[in-house]
Amino acid sequence: MTKLALLGSKARDELPLDKQGYWILAEKVLKNFDSWHKELPFKLQLAALNVEQPQIGLLQEKSLYIMHMLHMDMRIQLYCQILKDFYRVDTERTETKSRYLKSLLRKVPEHLSDNHTQFAIQIIRVTSILYERSAIATRCWLVIRAVFDACLLLLLSSCMRYIEYKESSRDIVVFTHINRALIVLDFCSHSDIAASRLRDMLEPVIKALSRIGLANALDQGHTTHADRMEIRHIIDQKPEQDLDLICIIEKLFSYASPSKNIWI
């Protein structure tokens, strides 16, 4: 875990600054995490949990899940920061901004986008397993941050696909995963103010997506945290409101590094 933390700190110092060769360097930085993962002995890999190991108890299993969750979350955080830095709009004209964003999105390597979407889905699967086994502490910030980052990336990926008119049936599956993540975040929000604040940050984004037809969101009911946010379904229709999508994407970019006020 210490080695992973040091690797993440070093990676932030190596983020690309120049757009020339930007994604080549970005991919090189991201691949540094692969070396850490490959060096793990088999007994510390997630695949080891699929092998019957009577000597591994719930505590050890939870620790293994959280270690890999941290690895995937650090990848997601770094990827989101890379996307955010790549998106530098130097004009206030909406039409130009829309064309600018679409042009940039075409330069993002599709395999990187797909890989990090899978990391986000994997985080949600892991947290769902821990939640179902009552193995999540409500004040575990590693879990809270990982779940939030996974939601952020899945929302961002869906918005980016829609603004390029690449929506597909897989987006329905993506929002199913987001629903599962919101259950965990809602559970943590009952006892932890950071989880509550992060949850509140996601709510207006999901409502905005509902208004433009990307997702029909939220069982409104009461506004207390006892009422879980839930995304009902995706409307299978191309959104025409590019400006709204751009505003949502920019808001999600601003969430890529939550301020310290979230955690205190």
C-alpha positions in Angstrom: 0.0 0.0 0.0 2.9 2.4 0.8 4.5 1.6 -2.5 1.3 2.3 -4.3 0.8 5.6 -2.5 4.4 6.7 -3.4 3.7 5.6 -7.0 0.6 7.8 -7.1 2.4 10.8 -5.8 5.2 10.4 -8.3 2.7 10.0 -11.2 1.2 13.4 -10.4 4.6 15.0 -10.8 4.9 13.4 -14.3 1.6 14.6 -15.7 1.9 15.9 -19.3 1.9 19.6 -19.8 2.2 20.0 -23.5 -0.6 18.9 -25.8 1.9 17.7 -28.3 2.3 14.0 -27.7 0.0 14.4 -24.7 -1.7 11.0 -24.7 1.5 9.1 -25.4 3.0 10.5 -22.3 -0.3 10.2 -20.3 -0.5 6.5 -21.2 3.1 6.0 -20.1 2.3 7.6 -16.7 -0.8 5.4 -16.3 1.1 2.2 -17.2 3.4 2.7 -14.2 0.5 1.4 -12.1 0.5 -1.8 -14.2 4.0 -2.7 -13.1 2.9 -2.5 -9.4 0.0 -4.9 -10.1 2.1 -7.4 -12.1 4.6 -7.6 -9.3 2.0 -8.7 -6.7 2.3 -12.4 -5.7 -0.7 -14.4 -6.7 -2.1 -14.6 -3.1 -2.5 -10.8 -3.1 -4.3 -10.7 -6.4 -8.1 -10.5 -6.7 -8.0 -13.7 -8.7 -6.8 -15.5 -5.6 -10.2 -14.9 -4.0 -11.8 -17.1 -6.6 -9.6 -20.0 -5.3 -10.9 -21.8 -2.2 -8.6 -20.6 0.6 -10.0 -21.7 4.0 -7.3 -19.8 5.8 -8.5 -16.4 4.5 -11.0 -14.8 6.8 -13.4 -11.9 6.1 -11.0 -9.3 7.5 -8.1 -10.5 5.2 -10.5 -10.6 2.3 -11.8 -7.1 3.0 -8.2 -5.8 3.2 -7.4 -7.4 -0.2 -10.4 -5.9 -1.8 -9.7 -2.4 -0.4 -6.0 -2.6 -1.5 -7.1 -3.3 -5.1 -9.9 -0.7 -4.8 -7.2 1.9 -3.9 -5.2 0.9 -6.9 -8.1 1.2 -9.3 -9.2 4.5 -7.7 -5.8 6.0 -8.0 -5.9 5.1 -11.7 -9.3 6.8 -12.1 -8.2 9.9 -10.2 -5.1 10.3 -12.4 -7.1 9.6 -15.6 -9.7 12.2 -14.6 -7.0 14.7 -13.9 -5.4 14.0 -17.3 -8.8 14.5 -19.0 -9.4 17.7 -17.0 -6.0 19.1 -17.9 -6.5 18.2 -21.6 -9.7 20.1 -21.7 -8.6 23.7 -21.7 -11.3 25.9 -23.2 -9.9 29.3 -24.2 -13.2 30.8 -25.5 -16.6 31.7 -24.1 -18.5 31.1 -27.3 -20.8 28.2 -26.9 -20.6 27.0 -30.5 -16.8 27.1 -30.5 -16.7 25.4 -27.1 -18.9 22.5 -28.4 -16.7 22.0 -31.5 -13.6 22.3 -29.3 -14.8 19.6 -26.9 -15.8 17.2 -29.6 -12.5 17.6 -31.3 -10.6 16.9 -28.1 -12.7 13.9 -27.3 -11.8 12.3 -30.6 -8.2 12.4 -29.5 -8.7 10.5 -26.3 -7.5 6.9 -26.9 -10.6 4.7 -26.8 -8.9 1.8 -25.0 -7.9 4.1 -22.2 -11.5 5.3 -21.8 -12.8 1.7 -21.9 -10.1 0.5 -19.4 -10.9 3.1 -16.8 -14.7 2.6 -17.2 -14.0 -1.0 -16.4 -12.0 0.0 -13.3 -14.9 2.1 -12.1 -17.3 -0.8 -12.6 -15.0 -3.1 -10.8 -14.8 -0.7 -7.8 -18.6 -0.7 -7.6 -18.7 -4.5 -7.8 -16.2 -4.8 -5.0 -18.0 -2.3 -2.8 -21.3 -4.0 -3.5 -19.8 -7.3 -2.3 -18.5 -5.7 0.9 -21.8 -3.9 1.5 -23.8 -7.1 1.1 -21.5 -8.8 3.6 -21.8 -5.8 6.1 -18.1 -5.3 5.8 -18.1 -1.6 5.1 -17.4 0.8 7.9 -19.6 4.0 7.4 -16.5 6.2 7.9 -14.1 4.4 5.7 -12.9 7.2 3.5 -11.0 5.0 1.1 -14.3 3.3 0.2 -16.3 6.6 0.1 -13.8 8.3 -2.2 -13.5 5.3 -4.5 -17.3 5.0 -4.9 -17.6 8.7 -5.6 -14.8 8.6 -8.2 -16.3 5.6 -9.8 -19.7 7.4 -10.1 -17.9 10.5 -11.4 -16.1 8.6 -14.1 -19.1 6.7 -15.3 -21.2 9.9 -15.5 -18.4 11.7 -17.3 -17.9 8.8 -19.8 -21.6 8.7 -20.6 -21.8 12.4 -21.1 -18.8 12.3 -23.4 -20.3 9.5 -25.4 -23.5 11.3 -25.8 -22.0 14.6 -26.9 -20.3 12.6 -29.6 -23.6 10.8 -30.4 -22.2 7.4 -29.5 -24.9 6.4 -27.0 -25.6 2.7 -26.9 -27.4 0.1 -24.8 -24.3 -0.4 -22.7 -25.1 3.0 -21.1 -28.1 1.4 -19.4 -25.7 -1.1 -17.8 -23.5 1.8 -16.7 -26.3 3.6 -14.9 -27.3 0.3 -13.2 -23.8 0.3 -11.7 -24.2 3.9 -10.7 -27.4 3.0 -8.8 -25.5 0.3 -6.9 -22.8 2.8 -6.0 -25.3 5.3 -4.8 -26.7 2.6 -2.4 -23.2 2.3 -0.8 -22.6 6.1 -0.7 -26.1 6.6 0.8 -25.3 4.0 3.5 -22.0 5.8 4.4 -23.7 9.2 4.4 -25.8 8.4 7.4 -22.7 8.6 9.6 -20.1 10.5 7.6 -20.3 14.1 6.6 -17.9 13.6 3.7 -20.0 10.9 2.2 -23.1 13.1 2.6 -21.4 16.1 0.9 -20.1 13.9 -2.0 -23.5 12.4 -2.4 -25.0 15.9 -2.6 -22.5 16.9 -5.3 -23.7 14.0 -7.5 -27.4 14.7 -7.1 -27.7 17.9 -9.2 -25.7 16.3 -11.9 -28.0 13.3 -12.1 -31.0 15.7 -12.1 -29.5 17.7 -14.9 -29.0 14.6 -16.9 -32.6 13.8 -16.3 -33.7 17.2 -17.6 -31.9 16.7 -20.9 -33.1 13.2 -21.4 -29.9 11.2 -20.8 -31.3 9.6 -17.6 -34.7 9.7 -16.0 -33.4 10.2 -12.5 -34.4 10.1 -9.0 -37.1 9.0 -6.8 -37.7 12.4 -5.4 -39.8 11.8 -2.2 -38.2 13.6 0.7 -34.9 15.3 0.4 -33.3 13.7 3.4 -30.5 11.2 3.1 -32.9 8.5 4.2 -34.3 8.6 0.7 -31.9 7.0 -1.8 -31.2 8.6 -5.1 -32.0 6.2 -7.9 -31.7 6.4 -11.6 -34.6 4.8 -13.3 -33.7 4.3 -16.9 -32.0 5.8 -20.0 -34.1 7.4 -22.6 -32.9 6.0 -25.9 -32.7 9.3 -27.7 -29.8 11.6 -28.8 -29.7 14.7 -26.7 -29.7 18.0 -28.6 -28.7 20.2 -25.8 -24.9 20.3 -26.3 -24.6 23.3 -24.0 -26.2 21.5 -21.1 -23.9 18.5 -21.6 -20.8 20.8 -21.8 -21.9 22.4 -18.5 -22.3 19.0 -16.9 -19.0 17.8 -18.2 -17.3 20.9 -16.8 -19.0 20.4 -13.5 -17.8 16.8 -13.3 -14.2 17.9 -14.2 -14.4 20.4 -11.2 -15.3 17.4 -9.0 -12.2 15.4 -10.1 -10.3 16.8 -7.1 -12.8 17.5 -4.3 -11.6 20.3 -2.0 -10.4 19.7 1.5 -13.7 21.2 2.8 -15.4 18.0 1.8 -13.4 16.0 4.3 -13.4 18.2 7.4 
